């Protein structure tokens, strides 16, 4: 079983508390997801802050406008430092997404490590090289711009 990783880092001209406040709220997920993904949180009465064990359900259209349910669990949270979400139901065989923030030279560095396994074995590996890897890069590029819109011009480190 082949697995893949995407790593990104973005420098944000803001205070740690501001960035953490924004990133820990599931209500901001739609702001950082491209509109063409058809992303909607469907969990009722979702709280303002995530916590370990929290289950979040979404409707999303990753391919060809086909709506599907994606369910993630917030498995780890260290206040003001990081959180991890893992897919429980959705398009991937494995999805593990680590979100980190740290202060560096008066700015915040936000970094992500996504480890994933596409479905369908060998066919999924081909789909990854043709489509999935690029789509994930495009989603992170969109998020980069959305974070800039929220906090001001930033820079990519990797």
C-alpha positions as CSV (number, residue, x, y, z in Angstrom):
1,X,0.0,0.0,0.0
2,X,1.6,3.3,-1.1
3,X,1.0,6.3,1.0
4,X,1.7,9.9,0.1
5,X,2.6,13.1,2.0
6,X,2.1,16.8,1.3
7,X,3.9,19.3,3.5
8,X,3.2,23.0,3.4
9,X,4.3,26.1,5.4
10,X,3.0,29.6,5.3
11,X,4.3,32.7,7.2
12,X,1.4,34.8,8.5
13,X,1.9,38.4,9.7
14,X,-0.4,38.1,12.8
15,X,-0.4,37.1,16.4
16,X,-0.4,33.5,17.5
17,X,-3.7,34.0,19.4
18,X,-5.4,35.4,16.3
19,X,-4.2,32.6,14.0
20,X,-5.1,29.9,16.6
21,X,-8.5,31.4,17.2
22,X,-9.2,31.2,13.4
23,X,-7.8,27.8,12.8
24,X,-9.4,26.0,15.8
25,X,-12.9,27.0,14.7
26,X,-14.7,24.4,12.5
27,X,-16.9,27.3,11.4
28,X,-14.0,28.7,9.4
29,X,-13.4,25.6,7.3
30,X,-15.7,26.8,4.5
31,X,-13.7,30.0,4.2
32,X,-10.5,28.1,3.5
33,X,-12.0,25.6,1.0
34,X,-12.4,26.3,-2.7
35,X,-16.0,27.0,-3.6
36,X,-16.0,24.4,-6.4
37,X,-15.5,21.7,-3.8
38,X,-19.2,22.3,-2.6
39,X,-18.0,22.1,1.0
40,X,-20.7,22.3,3.7
41,X,-20.4,21.3,7.3
42,X,-23.5,19.2,8.1
43,X,-22.8,18.6,11.8
44,X,-25.6,20.3,13.7
45,X,-24.8,22.8,16.5
46,X,-21.1,22.7,15.8
47,X,-19.2,24.4,18.6
48,X,-16.8,27.3,18.1
49,X,-13.7,25.4,19.2
50,X,-12.6,21.9,18.2
51,X,-11.6,19.4,20.9
52,X,-10.2,15.8,20.9
53,X,-12.8,13.3,19.9
54,X,-14.9,15.9,18.0
55,X,-16.6,14.4,15.0
56,X,-17.3,16.8,12.1
57,X,-19.3,15.7,9.1
58,X,-19.3,17.6,5.7
59,X,-20.7,17.3,2.3
60,X,-18.0,17.8,-0.3
61,X,-17.7,17.3,-4.1
62,X,-14.1,16.3,-4.7
63,X,-14.6,15.0,-8.2
64,X,-17.0,15.8,-11.1
65,X,-19.5,17.6,-8.8
66,X,-20.6,14.4,-7.1
67,X,-21.6,15.1,-3.5
68,X,-20.2,12.8,-0.8
69,X,-20.1,12.7,2.9
70,X,-16.7,13.1,4.6
71,X,-16.5,12.6,8.3
72,X,-13.3,13.5,10.3
73,X,-12.4,13.2,13.9
74,X,-10.2,15.7,15.7
75,X,-7.9,13.2,17.4
76,X,-5.4,15.6,19.1
77,X,-5.4,19.2,20.2
78,X,-2.6,21.1,22.0
79,X,-4.0,24.6,22.7
80,X,-2.2,27.2,20.6
81,X,0.2,24.7,19.0
82,X,-1.4,22.0,16.9
83,X,-4.3,19.8,16.1
84,X,-4.8,16.6,14.0
85,X,-7.8,15.5,12.0
86,X,-8.3,12.0,10.7
87,X,-10.9,10.8,8.2
88,X,-13.4,8.3,9.5
89,X,-15.7,8.2,6.4
90,X,-14.8,9.6,3.0
91,X,-12.9,9.4,-0.2
92,X,-9.5,8.2,1.1
93,X,-8.4,4.9,2.4
94,X,-6.3,6.9,5.0
95,X,-6.3,10.6,5.7
96,X,-4.2,12.0,8.6
97,X,-3.8,15.8,8.6
98,X,-1.5,17.6,11.2
99,X,-1.9,21.3,11.6
100,X,0.9,23.2,13.4
101,X,1.5,26.9,14.3
102,X,4.5,28.4,15.9
103,X,5.9,31.9,16.4
104,X,9.0,32.9,14.6
105,X,10.5,36.4,14.2
106,X,7.3,38.1,15.1
107,X,5.2,36.2,12.7
108,X,3.3,32.9,12.8
109,X,4.4,29.9,10.8
110,X,1.6,27.6,9.9
111,X,2.6,24.2,8.7
112,X,0.7,21.2,7.6
113,X,1.5,17.5,7.0
114,X,-1.1,15.5,5.2
115,X,-0.5,11.8,5.0
116,X,-3.0,10.0,2.7
117,X,-3.7,6.8,0.9
118,X,-6.0,7.0,-2.1
119,X,-8.7,4.3,-2.5
120,X,-8.5,1.5,-5.1
121,X,-4.9,0.3,-4.7
122,X,-3.0,0.5,-8.0
123,X,-5.8,2.5,-9.7
124,X,-5.7,5.0,-6.8
125,X,-1.9,5.4,-7.2
126,X,-2.4,6.3,-10.9
127,X,-5.2,8.7,-9.9
128,X,-2.9,10.3,-7.4
129,X,-0.2,11.0,-10.0
130,X,-2.7,12.3,-12.5
131,X,-5.3,14.1,-10.4
132,X,-5.4,13.8,-6.6
133,X,-1.9,15.3,-5.8
134,X,-2.6,18.3,-8.0
135,X,-6.1,18.8,-6.6
136,X,-4.7,18.8,-3.0
137,X,-2.0,21.3,-4.1
138,X,-4.7,23.5,-5.5
139,X,-6.7,23.3,-2.3
140,X,-3.7,24.4,-0.3
141,X,-3.0,27.2,-2.7
142,X,-6.6,28.4,-2.2
143,X,-6.2,28.2,1.6
144,X,-2.9,30.2,1.3
145,X,-4.9,33.0,-0.4
146,X,-7.8,32.7,2.0
147,X,-5.4,33.0,5.0
148,X,-3.8,36.1,3.3
149,X,-7.3,37.6,2.9
150,X,-7.9,37.0,6.6
151,X,-4.5,38.1,8.0
152,X,-2.6,40.0,5.3
153,X,0.1,39.2,2.8
154,X,2.2,36.2,3.7
155,X,4.9,34.0,2.2
156,X,5.3,30.4,1.5
157,X,8.3,28.7,3.1
158,X,8.0,25.3,1.4
